[in-house]
C-alpha cells in the first residue's frame, strides 16, 4: 500500500496537499481585445496548490491561481527578458523536514533555451516562501515528469525523470547534483493508483496533476492563512461590566465595538449602533444583567460606483481609470486619468466624490499642432502643507511620449487660478527623468525624514520614426526628492522591481502604479502589473520594506512572487488595479480605491470603473485586498447583543 493511502487512513491527523498546474493552452479570448495576444501559459503554468481534509475532496488555494512562478531570464534578453513558465511540479518532504519542489522550466510553451535537460529544485520550510531554484542537470535531452522521494535506507533522494529516449533514475544526497544515471524500465511512482479517480481535475477542467502529499494540520493552517479566502466566521461575545451608580450616558459615548473573527484567525473591530431606548431602561442603581440589542455598522460599497460627468462633457467610455481619493483640509478630492482637461471631483465624504460634478482645475494647452493630450494617473499629495498634483502628459495620445509632470497649488484646489503650469520631472542635473523612454504613475511618500518618489520607467529603442520602435519592460524606480521641489530628484534613480513572473508579463511586461500603504513599521507598496492593452489581465502585486531602511536599495524590498489581487479574486471584476489607499474618517480603516472592468451579459468587456473596498489585515500581517462586503460581514450577522453587567 502506498504512503498516501496509508495517510488517508489517518485523515483526522493529517491534511493533504495537491500540487498542479493548468494546461496553459491558447490565448486569452481576443474578441474583447482584437489584435492583442496574451498567452495563457504565462498565467496558468505555475504551481497551484489545493487542500483536502480527507484526501478526496480538494479545494484550490489563491482562487485557483498560481503560487510559485518561474522567474523571467534577463541574461538571454536584457531589454525585455524572456518569459519562463513552470510545469510538472512535484513536492517531496525530506528527512530534514524541508520541502523540495521539482519542476521543469520552459520558455512559455517551448523548451527552455537556457537550461536544457535540467530540473528546477526549490526549497521551502512552509510551502509559502520558496528559495531561488537550483538547476540540476539530468540529461542532454529535454526532460519531463521529474519526481523524487527520500529513501531512509540509503539516506538519499531517489529521482526519476523521462526523456524522448526513455525513463531514467538516480540517487542524490542533496538534490543539487546527479552523479550516476541509470535506465529505469518501471516507475516507482504510479500517481493514478495513489489518487482516487474522482480527484482528477477536482472540478477544474484544465487541471494538470502534479502530486499529493500528506502534511500536518499545523502546515495546513499556515497555508490557509496565506492562500485561502478570508471570510467572516463569528462575532465575539460582547460583555461590558459597569459600576453600580455610574451614569449610563458615558457608555453611550464610548459605544462598545463588536470584534469580528475571520477564517484565518484575524479579527476586526466594528462600530455598533446600540439600541438607546434599551440602554435608557437599564437600572444602574443595583447589580444585574441586561441584554442590549445593537446592529453592526457595516459599509457596503457596490461595484461599480456610479460617476457624475459634466453636462456638456463628451463621455466616450463612461468610466474611470486610475481613481485616486485624497483628503486635504477636510475635503476629499477624486482624481484620475483623463484628457487635457485635468479634473477634480470634490466632496465632504469619500463616497461623495464619485457623485460630485467634475471641476476643471487646469487645461493643458494644445500647442504645436497637438489635437489631444492625455493626462494619466493623476494623484494629489500634500507635502509640508502644499498640495501637488502628480500626473503624466501623453501628447497626441501616443503612449511612447508620456512623461511625468507635477503641478503645484498655491491656494484653493478648486480654483483653476491656484494651479501652476506642469513641471517636467527631472534628474539631479536637470536632464529628463527617463532618457530614451517614458515615465508615468509617479507617487510620493516620506519615511524616516526622507522624501521619496516612485514611478514606472520604460526604455524604448526607436527606429527611423515613431512607427518603428521596440519597448522594453516597464520597471518601478525610486529616488529621493527635494520636498520644496518634488519634481527634482536628489538621488540617482534606482530600480526596485522589474516584471519578473508570468503574472506581470501576461501579454505585456509591465509593473506600474505604485502606491504606499503603511502599517506601523511595515511599508507596503502595491504595484499594478501585466497587460494594459488587454485590461482584463491587469492585477496587483506587493512590495514590502521596513520603515527606516535605505529604500533606495533593491535589497531593502521584498517582492511577493504571486499577485494579491486578480480577475479571479472577486467574480465579475476583471483587471483590478491601479489603486490608492485612504483612511476611513468614521472607522479609521484603510480603504482601497481601485478600478476594475465589468463584463456585459455577452461577456463583452466594458470600460474601467471605480470601486471602494476595505483593506483587511490578515493574521500573517499582509493586506488582504479581496474583502467584499459579504465576506466581511454577511447581512444576516449584523445584529448583535451586548450583555451589560451592573456590578
C-alpha positions as CSV (number, residue, x, y, z in Angstrom):
1,X,0.0,0.0,0.0
2,X,1.4,3.4,-0.9
3,X,2.3,6.1,1.6
4,X,-0.6,8.3,0.5
5,X,-3.1,5.5,1.1
6,X,-1.6,4.9,4.5
7,X,-2.0,8.5,5.4
8,X,-5.6,8.5,4.1
9,X,-6.4,6.2,7.0
10,X,-5.2,8.9,9.4
11,X,-7.3,11.7,7.9
12,X,-8.1,13.1,11.3
13,X,-4.5,13.8,12.0
14,X,-3.3,14.9,8.6
15,X,-4.3,17.1,5.7
16,X,-3.5,16.6,2.0
17,X,-1.9,19.0,-0.4
18,X,-2.2,18.7,-4.2
19,X,0.3,20.4,-6.5
20,X,-0.9,21.1,-10.0
21,X,-0.7,23.4,-13.0
22,X,-3.2,24.3,-15.7
23,X,-2.9,23.4,-19.3
24,X,-1.9,26.9,-20.4
25,X,-3.1,26.4,-23.9
26,X,-4.0,29.1,-26.4
27,X,-4.6,32.7,-25.6
28,X,-6.9,34.9,-23.6
29,X,-10.1,35.5,-25.6
30,X,-9.3,38.1,-28.1
31,X,-12.8,39.1,-29.1
32,X,-12.6,41.7,-26.3
33,X,-9.1,42.9,-27.4
34,X,-8.6,42.5,-31.1
35,X,-5.0,42.5,-32.2
36,X,-3.6,41.7,-28.8
37,X,-2.3,38.3,-27.7
38,X,-2.0,37.1,-24.1
39,X,-0.6,33.6,-23.9
40,X,-2.4,31.7,-21.2
41,X,0.7,29.7,-20.3
42,X,2.2,32.9,-18.7
43,X,-0.7,32.8,-16.2
44,X,-1.6,29.1,-15.8
45,X,1.8,27.3,-16.0
46,X,2.8,27.9,-12.4
47,X,2.5,25.7,-9.4
48,X,-1.0,25.8,-8.0
49,X,-2.0,24.3,-4.6
50,X,-5.2,22.7,-3.3
51,X,-6.0,21.4,0.2
52,X,-8.1,18.5,1.4
53,X,-9.2,17.3,4.8
54,X,-10.0,13.7,3.7
55,X,-7.7,13.1,0.7
56,X,-10.7,13.0,-1.6
57,X,-12.3,16.5,-1.9
58,X,-9.7,19.2,-2.7
59,X,-10.3,23.0,-2.6
60,X,-7.9,25.2,-4.7
61,X,-6.0,27.9,-2.9
62,X,-5.5,31.5,-4.1
63,X,-8.7,31.5,-6.1
64,X,-7.3,28.6,-8.2
65,X,-4.3,30.8,-9.4
66,X,-0.6,30.2,-9.3
67,X,1.5,30.4,-6.1
68,X,5.0,29.5,-7.4
69,X,6.1,31.0,-10.7
70,X,9.3,30.7,-12.7
71,X,11.3,33.9,-13.0
72,X,12.0,35.5,-16.3
73,X,15.5,35.5,-17.6
74,X,17.2,38.8,-18.3
75,X,20.5,37.1,-19.2
76,X,19.1,36.0,-22.5
77,X,17.5,39.4,-23.3
78,X,18.4,42.3,-21.0
79,X,16.0,44.7,-22.6
80,X,12.7,42.7,-22.5
81,X,13.6,39.5,-20.8
82,X,12.4,36.0,-21.7
83,X,9.2,34.9,-20.0
84,X,9.6,31.5,-18.3
85,X,6.9,29.1,-17.2
86,X,6.8,26.2,-14.8
87,X,5.3,22.7,-15.5
88,X,5.0,19.3,-13.8
89,X,5.6,20.4,-10.2
90,X,6.3,17.6,-7.7
91,X,6.6,18.2,-3.9
92,X,8.7,16.0,-1.7
93,X,9.4,16.3,2.0
94,X,13.0,15.5,3.0
95,X,14.3,13.8,6.1
96,X,15.3,17.3,7.4
97,X,11.7,18.5,7.3
98,X,12.4,20.7,4.3
99,X,10.0,20.6,1.4
100,X,11.5,20.2,-2.1
101,X,9.7,21.3,-5.3
102,X,10.8,19.7,-8.5
103,X,9.6,21.2,-11.8
104,X,10.5,21.8,-15.4
105,X,11.1,25.3,-16.7
106,X,10.1,26.3,-20.1
107,X,10.2,29.3,-22.5
108,X,6.4,29.8,-22.3
109,X,5.2,26.8,-24.4
110,X,8.6,25.9,-25.8
111,X,11.7,24.1,-24.4
112,X,13.9,26.2,-22.1
113,X,16.8,27.6,-24.1
114,X,18.9,28.2,-21.1
115,X,18.7,25.0,-19.0
116,X,18.1,22.1,-21.4
117,X,17.8,18.8,-19.6
118,X,17.6,20.4,-16.1
119,X,15.0,20.2,-13.4
120,X,14.4,23.2,-11.1
121,X,14.6,22.4,-7.4
122,X,13.1,24.9,-4.9
123,X,13.2,24.5,-1.2
124,X,10.7,25.7,1.4
125,X,10.1,25.3,5.1
126,X,6.4,26.2,5.0
127,X,5.3,25.9,1.3
128,X,4.6,29.6,1.4
129,X,8.1,31.1,0.9
130,X,10.5,29.5,-1.6
131,X,14.2,29.7,-2.2
132,X,15.7,30.6,-5.5
133,X,15.8,27.5,-7.7
134,X,18.8,25.3,-8.2
135,X,19.1,23.8,-11.8
136,X,20.1,20.2,-11.6
137,X,21.4,18.7,-14.9
138,X,19.7,15.3,-15.6
139,X,20.2,14.9,-19.4
140,X,21.4,16.4,-22.6
141,X,17.8,16.0,-23.9
142,X,14.7,17.8,-22.8
143,X,13.2,16.2,-19.7
144,X,9.7,15.7,-18.3
145,X,8.0,14.4,-15.2
146,X,10.8,14.8,-12.6
147,X,9.8,13.0,-9.4
148,X,11.6,12.1,-6.2
149,X,11.2,10.6,-2.7
150,X,13.5,10.4,0.3
151,X,14.9,6.9,0.9
152,X,15.7,6.4,4.5
153,X,17.6,3.2,3.9
154,X,20.3,4.8,1.8
155,X,19.8,8.3,3.3
156,X,19.4,9.8,-0.2
157,X,16.8,11.0,-2.7
158,X,15.6,8.7,-5.4
159,X,14.9,10.7,-8.6
160,X,13.1,9.7,-11.7
161,X,12.5,11.6,-15.0
162,X,11.7,10.9,-18.6
163,X,13.1,11.9,-22.0
164,X,12.4,11.0,-25.6
165,X,14.9,8.1,-25.1
166,X,13.1,6.6,-22.1
167,X,12.8,6.7,-18.3
168,X,15.9,7.2,-16.1
169,X,16.6,7.3,-12.4
170,X,19.4,8.3,-10.0
171,X,20.1,8.8,-6.3
172,X,21.5,12.1,-4.9
173,X,22.3,13.1,-1.3
174,X,21.2,16.7,-1.6
175,X,19.2,17.2,-4.8
176,X,21.9,19.5,-6.1
177,X,23.9,17.2,-8.4
178,X,23.2,13.9,-10.1
179,X,26.4,11.8,-10.5
180,X,25.2,8.3,-11.7
181,X,22.2,7.9,-14.0
182,X,20.6,4.5,-14.8
183,X,17.9,3.4,-17.2
184,X,14.6,2.7,-15.4
185,X,12.1,0.3,-17.0
186,X,9.5,0.5,-14.4
187,X,8.5,3.6,-12.4
188,X,8.3,3.7,-8.6
189,X,5.7,6.4,-8.8
190,X,2.2,5.4,-10.0
191,X,0.2,8.5,-9.3
192,X,-3.1,7.2,-10.8
193,X,-3.0,4.3,-8.3
194,X,-2.4,6.6,-5.4
195,X,-5.1,9.1,-6.2
196,X,-8.9,8.3,-6.1
197,X,-10.4,8.6,-9.6
198,X,-12.7,11.5,-8.7
199,X,-9.7,13.7,-7.7
200,X,-8.9,14.1,-11.4
201,X,-9.4,17.8,-12.0
202,X,-11.5,18.3,-8.8
203,X,-13.8,20.3,-10.9
204,X,-11.1,22.3,-12.7
205,X,-11.3,21.5,-16.3
206,X,-7.7,22.4,-17.3
207,X,-6.1,20.9,-14.2
208,X,-2.8,19.1,-14.8
209,X,-1.9,17.0,-11.8
210,X,1.4,17.0,-10.1
211,X,1.3,15.0,-6.9
212,X,-0.4,14.8,-3.5
213,X,1.5,14.7,-0.2
214,X,0.3,14.4,3.4
215,X,1.0,17.4,5.6
216,X,0.4,18.2,9.3
217,X,-2.6,20.3,10.5
218,X,-0.1,23.0,11.5
219,X,1.3,23.1,8.0
220,X,-2.2,23.2,6.6
221,X,-3.1,26.2,8.8
222,X,-0.1,28.2,7.6
223,X,-1.1,27.6,4.0
224,X,-4.7,28.7,4.7
225,X,-3.5,31.8,6.5
226,X,-1.6,32.9,3.4
227,X,-3.6,31.5,0.5
228,X,-7.2,30.7,1.5
229,X,-10.1,33.1,1.1
230,X,-10.6,35.1,4.3
231,X,-14.2,35.5,5.4
232,X,-16.3,36.2,8.5
233,X,-16.7,33.4,11.0
234,X,-18.3,34.9,14.1
235,X,-18.6,37.9,16.3
236,X,-17.1,37.5,19.8
237,X,-19.5,37.8,22.7
238,X,-19.9,41.4,23.8
239,X,-19.9,41.8,27.6
240,X,-19.4,45.1,29.4
241,X,-19.1,45.5,33.2
242,X,-20.5,48.7,34.6
243,X,-20.1,50.1,38.1
244,X,-23.3,50.5,40.2
245,X,-24.4,54.1,40.3
246,X,-22.4,55.3,37.3
247,X,-24.4,57.2,34.7
248,X,-25.2,55.2,31.5
249,X,-24.6,58.3,29.4
250,X,-20.8,57.8,29.3
251,X,-21.4,54.2,28.0
252,X,-23.4,55.8,25.1
253,X,-20.4,58.0,24.4
254,X,-17.9,55.1,24.3
255,X,-20.1,52.9,22.2
256,X,-18.6,49.4,22.7
257,X,-17.5,47.8,19.5
258,X,-18.0,44.3,18.1
259,X,-15.0,42.2,17.4
260,X,-15.5,40.0,14.3
261,X,-13.4,36.9,13.8
262,X,-12.3,35.7,10.4
263,X,-11.3,32.3,8.9
264,X,-7.6,32.9,9.1
265,X,-7.8,33.8,12.8
266,X,-7.6,37.6,12.3
267,X,-10.0,40.0,13.9
268,X,-11.5,43.4,13.1
269,X,-13.3,45.8,15.4
270,X,-16.5,47.3,14.0
271,X,-18.7,50.1,15.3
272,X,-22.2,49.2,16.6
273,X,-25.4,51.2,16.7
274,X,-26.8,50.3,20.1
275,X,-30.5,50.5,21.0
276,X,-30.6,53.7,23.0
277,X,-34.1,53.0,24.4
278,X,-32.9,49.7,25.8
279,X,-29.9,51.4,27.4
280,X,-32.0,54.0,28.9
281,X,-34.1,51.4,30.6
282,X,-31.1,50.0,32.4
283,X,-31.2,50.5,36.2
284,X,-27.7,51.3,37.2
285,X,-28.5,51.7,40.9
286,X,-28.5,47.9,41.6
287,X,-26.5,44.9,40.4
288,X,-28.0,43.0,37.5
289,X,-27.5,41.8,33.9
290,X,-29.1,43.4,30.9
291,X,-29.4,42.4,27.2
292,X,-28.9,45.3,24.9
293,X,-29.5,44.8,21.2
294,X,-27.5,46.5,18.5
295,X,-26.6,46.5,14.8
296,X,-23.1,46.5,13.5
297,X,-22.4,49.4,11.2
298,X,-21.2,47.9,8.0
299,X,-20.4,50.0,4.9
300,X,-21.4,48.1,1.8
301,X,-19.9,49.6,-1.4
302,X,-21.3,48.1,-4.6
303,X,-19.1,47.8,-7.7
304,X,-19.1,49.8,-9.9
305,X,-19.6,53.1,-8.1
306,X,-21.7,55.4,-10.4
307,X,-20.0,58.6,-11.6
308,X,-21.2,62.0,-12.5
309,X,-19.9,63.8,-15.6
310,X,-20.1,67.4,-16.7
311,X,-23.3,68.2,-18.6
312,X,-21.5,69.2,-21.8
313,X,-18.7,66.7,-21.5
314,X,-18.3,64.1,-24.2
315,X,-18.1,60.9,-22.3
316,X,-16.6,58.4,-24.7
317,X,-16.3,55.5,-22.2
318,X,-18.5,56.4,-19.3
319,X,-15.9,55.0,-16.9
320,X,-12.7,55.9,-15.0
321,X,-9.2,54.7,-15.0
322,X,-6.7,55.1,-12.1
323,X,-9.1,56.6,-9.5
324,X,-7.4,58.3,-6.5
325,X,-9.1,59.9,-3.5
326,X,-7.1,62.2,-1.3
327,X,-8.1,64.2,1.9
328,X,-7.0,67.8,2.1
329,X,-8.1,70.3,4.7
330,X,-11.3,68.4,5.5
331,X,-12.4,67.9,1.9
332,X,-12.0,64.8,-0.3
333,X,-10.7,65.0,-3.9
334,X,-11.1,62.4,-6.6
335,X,-8.5,62.5,-9.4
336,X,-8.0,60.0,-12.3
337,X,-6.7,59.6,-15.8
338,X,-8.3,61.9,-18.3
339,X,-7.9,64.3,-21.2
340,X,-6.0,67.6,-21.4
341,X,-8.7,68.9,-19.0
342,X,-7.4,68.0,-15.6
343,X,-10.4,67.5,-13.3
344,X,-11.1,67.0,-9.6
345,X,-14.3,65.8,-8.0
346,X,-14.6,67.4,-4.6
347,X,-16.9,66.4,-1.7
348,X,-17.3,66.3,2.0
349,X,-17.1,62.5,2.1
350,X,-15.1,59.8,0.2
351,X,-18.2,58.3,-1.3
352,X,-19.5,61.8,-2.3
353,X,-16.5,62.4,-4.6
354,X,-17.8,59.9,-7.2
355,X,-21.2,61.8,-7.4
356,X,-19.6,65.2,-7.4
357,X,-19.6,67.2,-10.6
358,X,-16.1,67.4,-12.0
359,X,-14.2,70.7,-11.6
360,X,-11.7,71.5,-14.3
361,X,-8.6,72.9,-12.5
362,X,-6.2,73.0,-15.4
363,X,-6.3,72.8,-19.2
364,X,-3.1,71.6,-20.9
365,X,-2.6,74.0,-23.9
366,X,-2.9,72.2,-27.2
367,X,0.1,73.7,-29.0
368,X,2.3,72.8,-31.9
369,X,-0.5,71.1,-33.8
370,X,-1.5,68.8,-30.9
371,X,-5.1,67.7,-31.1
372,X,-5.2,65.6,-28.0
373,X,-3.3,65.2,-24.8
374,X,-3.9,62.5,-22.3
375,X,-3.2,63.0,-18.6
376,X,-2.5,59.7,-16.9
377,X,-3.0,58.6,-13.2
378,X,-3.4,62.0,-11.5
379,X,-2.9,61.8,-7.8
380,X,-2.7,64.5,-5.1
381,X,-0.1,64.7,-2.3
382,X,0.3,67.3,0.4
383,X,3.9,67.9,1.1
384,X,4.7,70.3,4.1
385,X,1.3,72.0,3.7
386,X,1.5,72.5,0.0
387,X,-0.7,70.5,-2.4
388,X,0.8,68.9,-5.5
389,X,-0.8,67.0,-8.4
390,X,1.4,64.3,-9.8
391,X,0.4,63.1,-13.3
392,X,1.8,62.3,-16.8
393,X,1.3,64.0,-20.1
394,X,0.7,61.9,-23.2
395,X,1.0,64.0,-26.3
396,X,-1.3,63.2,-29.2
397,X,-2.4,60.2,-27.2
398,X,0.7,58.3,-28.1
399,X,2.0,56.4,-25.1
400,X,5.6,56.4,-26.3
401,X,5.8,60.1,-25.5
402,X,4.4,60.0,-21.9
403,X,6.3,62.0,-19.3
404,X,5.8,62.5,-15.6
405,X,4.9,66.1,-14.5
406,X,3.9,67.8,-11.3
407,X,1.5,70.8,-10.8
408,X,1.8,72.9,-7.6
409,X,-1.3,74.5,-6.0
410,X,-0.9,78.0,-4.3
411,X,-4.4,78.3,-2.9
412,X,-7.8,76.7,-3.2
413,X,-7.5,73.4,-5.1
414,X,-11.0,74.1,-6.7
415,X,-9.8,77.4,-8.2
416,X,-8.0,76.9,-11.6
417,X,-6.1,80.1,-10.9
418,X,-4.4,78.4,-7.9
419,X,-2.6,75.9,-10.1
420,X,0.8,76.5,-11.7
421,X,1.8,75.0,-15.0
422,X,3.1,71.4,-15.1
423,X,6.8,71.0,-14.4
424,X,8.5,68.1,-16.0
425,X,10.2,65.7,-13.5
426,X,13.9,65.7,-13.9
427,X,17.1,64.1,-12.5
428,X,19.7,65.9,-10.3
429,X,21.4,67.5,-13.3
430,X,18.1,68.6,-14.9
431,X,18.0,66.0,-17.6
432,X,14.9,64.0,-18.5
433,X,13.8,61.5,-15.9
434,X,13.8,58.8,-18.5
435,X,16.1,59.4,-21.4
436,X,15.1,57.4,-24.4
437,X,11.9,56.2,-22.8
438,X,8.8,57.1,-20.9
439,X,7.9,57.8,-17.2
440,X,4.5,57.7,-15.6
441,X,2.5,56.8,-12.5
442,X,4.7,58.8,-10.1
443,X,3.8,58.7,-6.4
444,X,5.3,60.3,-3.3
445,X,5.8,59.4,0.3
446,X,8.0,60.3,3.3
447,X,9.8,57.8,5.6
448,X,12.4,58.4,8.3
449,X,12.8,62.1,7.3
450,X,13.5,61.4,3.6
451,X,11.2,62.2,0.7
452,X,10.8,59.5,-2.0
453,X,9.1,59.3,-5.3
454,X,8.4,56.0,-7.1
455,X,7.3,55.7,-10.8
456,X,7.2,53.4,-13.7
457,X,10.0,53.8,-16.2
458,X,10.2,52.2,-19.6
459,X,13.0,52.3,-22.1
460,X,12.3,52.4,-25.8
461,X,14.5,51.7,-28.7
462,X,13.4,53.9,-31.6
463,X,13.7,53.2,-35.3
464,X,13.5,55.8,-38.0
465,X,10.3,57.2,-36.7
466,X,7.6,56.7,-34.1
467,X,6.0,53.9,-36.1
468,X,9.1,51.7,-35.6
469,X,10.2,51.0,-32.1
470,X,10.8,48.3,-29.5
471,X,9.6,48.8,-26.0
472,X,11.4,47.3,-23.0
473,X,9.9,46.3,-19.7
474,X,8.0,48.8,-17.6
475,X,10.0,48.8,-14.3
476,X,9.4,50.6,-11.0
477,X,12.1,53.1,-9.9
478,X,12.7,55.0,-6.7
479,X,14.6,58.2,-5.9
480,X,14.7,60.9,-3.2
481,X,13.4,64.4,-4.0
482,X,13.6,67.9,-2.6
483,X,10.2,68.4,-0.7
484,X,10.1,72.0,-1.8
485,X,10.6,70.9,-5.5
486,X,9.3,67.3,-5.7
487,X,9.9,67.3,-9.5
488,X,13.6,67.5,-8.8
489,X,15.4,64.3,-7.9
490,X,18.2,64.5,-5.2
491,X,19.5,61.0,-5.9
492,X,20.1,58.8,-8.8
493,X,17.1,56.6,-9.8
494,X,17.2,53.0,-8.5
495,X,15.2,50.2,-10.0
496,X,13.4,48.1,-7.3
497,X,11.4,45.7,-9.3
498,X,11.0,44.5,-12.9
499,X,8.3,42.4,-14.5
500,X,9.6,39.0,-13.4
501,X,6.9,36.5,-13.4
502,X,4.2,35.2,-15.9
503,X,1.6,37.1,-14.0
504,X,3.2,40.5,-14.5
505,X,4.3,39.7,-18.1
506,X,0.9,38.4,-19.3
507,X,0.7,40.0,-22.8
508,X,3.0,42.9,-21.8
509,X,5.8,43.0,-19.2
510,X,4.5,45.9,-17.1
511,X,4.9,47.0,-13.5
512,X,3.3,50.4,-12.7
513,X,1.0,52.4,-10.5
514,X,3.0,52.2,-7.2
515,X,1.2,53.4,-4.0
516,X,2.2,53.2,-0.4
517,X,0.2,51.5,2.4
518,X,1.8,52.0,5.8
519,X,1.1,49.9,8.9
520,X,3.4,50.5,11.9
521,X,6.9,49.9,10.7
522,X,5.8,48.0,7.6
523,X,5.8,49.7,4.3
524,X,3.7,48.0,1.6
525,X,3.7,49.3,-1.9
526,X,1.1,47.9,-4.3
527,X,2.2,47.5,-7.9
528,X,-0.2,47.0,-10.8
529,X,1.2,44.6,-13.3
530,X,0.6,42.8,-16.6
531,X,-1.1,44.0,-19.7
532,X,-2.6,47.4,-20.1
533,X,-3.8,46.8,-23.7
534,X,-5.8,43.7,-22.5
535,X,-7.2,45.3,-19.4
536,X,-8.8,42.1,-18.1
537,X,-5.3,40.8,-17.4
538,X,-4.3,43.6,-15.1
539,X,-3.5,42.6,-11.5
540,X,-1.8,43.7,-8.3
541,X,1.5,42.7,-6.7
542,X,3.1,43.7,-3.4
543,X,6.4,45.2,-2.4
544,X,7.4,45.2,1.3
545,X,10.1,47.1,3.2
546,X,10.7,48.2,6.8
547,X,10.5,51.8,7.8
548,X,13.9,53.3,8.3
549,X,15.7,51.1,5.8
550,X,17.6,52.5,2.9
551,X,14.7,52.4,0.4
552,X,17.0,53.2,-2.5
553,X,18.5,49.8,-2.3
554,X,16.7,46.9,-4.1
555,X,17.7,44.6,-1.2
556,X,15.5,46.6,1.2
557,X,12.4,45.5,-0.7
558,X,10.7,42.1,-0.9
559,X,8.7,41.4,-4.0
560,X,5.9,38.9,-3.4
561,X,6.2,36.2,-6.1
562,X,2.4,35.9,-6.7
563,X,-0.3,38.5,-7.3
564,X,-2.6,39.5,-4.4
565,X,-5.5,40.8,-6.5
566,X,-6.5,39.3,-9.8
567,X,-9.5,38.8,-12.1
568,X,-10.2,35.6,-10.1
569,X,-10.3,37.5,-6.8
570,X,-13.9,38.8,-7.0
571,X,-16.4,37.4,-9.5
572,X,-17.3,39.9,-12.2
573,X,-14.4,42.3,-11.5
574,X,-11.7,41.8,-14.2
575,X,-8.4,43.5,-14.3
576,X,-8.4,45.1,-10.8
577,X,-5.6,47.5,-10.0
578,X,-4.1,51.0,-10.0
579,X,-5.3,51.6,-6.6
580,X,-4.6,54.1,-3.8
581,X,-5.3,54.0,-0.1
582,X,-7.1,56.4,2.3
583,X,-8.3,56.3,5.9
584,X,-12.0,56.0,6.5
585,X,-12.7,59.0,8.8
586,X,-15.5,57.2,10.5
587,X,-13.8,53.9,11.4
588,X,-10.0,54.5,10.9
589,X,-9.9,51.6,8.5
590,X,-7.7,51.6,5.5
591,X,-9.7,51.8,2.3
592,X,-8.6,50.8,-1.2
593,X,-9.8,53.0,-4.1
594,X,-9.3,51.0,-7.4
595,X,-10.6,50.3,-10.8
596,X,-11.8,47.1,-12.4
597,X,-13.6,46.1,-15.5
598,X,-17.2,44.6,-15.6
599,X,-18.4,42.5,-18.5
600,X,-21.8,42.7,-20.1
601,X,-24.3,39.8,-20.5
602,X,-22.4,38.7,-23.6
603,X,-19.1,38.6,-21.7
604,X,-18.0,41.6,-23.6
605,X,-15.6,43.8,-21.7
606,X,-16.8,47.3,-20.7
607,X,-14.6,50.2,-19.7
608,X,-12.8,50.5,-16.4
609,X,-15.0,51.5,-13.4
610,X,-14.1,52.7,-9.9
611,X,-14.7,50.8,-6.7
612,X,-14.0,51.0,-2.9
613,X,-13.1,48.1,-0.6
614,X,-12.0,47.8,3.0
615,X,-8.4,46.6,3.4
616,X,-8.4,43.7,5.8
617,X,-5.2,43.0,7.8
618,X,-4.7,39.2,7.7
619,X,-3.2,37.2,10.6
620,X,0.1,36.9,8.6
621,X,0.4,40.7,8.6
622,X,-0.2,41.2,4.9
623,X,-3.0,43.4,3.5
624,X,-5.9,41.4,2.1
625,X,-7.4,43.2,-0.8
626,X,-10.3,40.8,-1.6
627,X,-12.6,41.6,1.3
628,X,-16.0,42.1,-0.3
629,X,-18.9,43.2,2.0
630,X,-20.4,39.7,2.1
631,X,-17.0,38.1,3.1
632,X,-16.5,40.9,5.6
633,X,-19.9,40.6,7.3
634,X,-23.0,38.8,5.9
635,X,-26.1,40.9,6.4
636,X,-27.7,38.2,8.5
637,X,-24.9,38.6,11.0
638,X,-25.2,42.4,11.6
639,X,-27.5,42.1,14.6
640,X,-25.7,41.6,17.9
641,X,-26.5,41.6,21.6
642,X,-24.4,43.1,24.4
643,X,-24.5,41.7,27.9
644,X,-24.3,44.7,30.2
645,X,-23.4,43.6,33.8
646,X,-24.1,46.2,36.5
647,X,-21.8,45.3,39.5
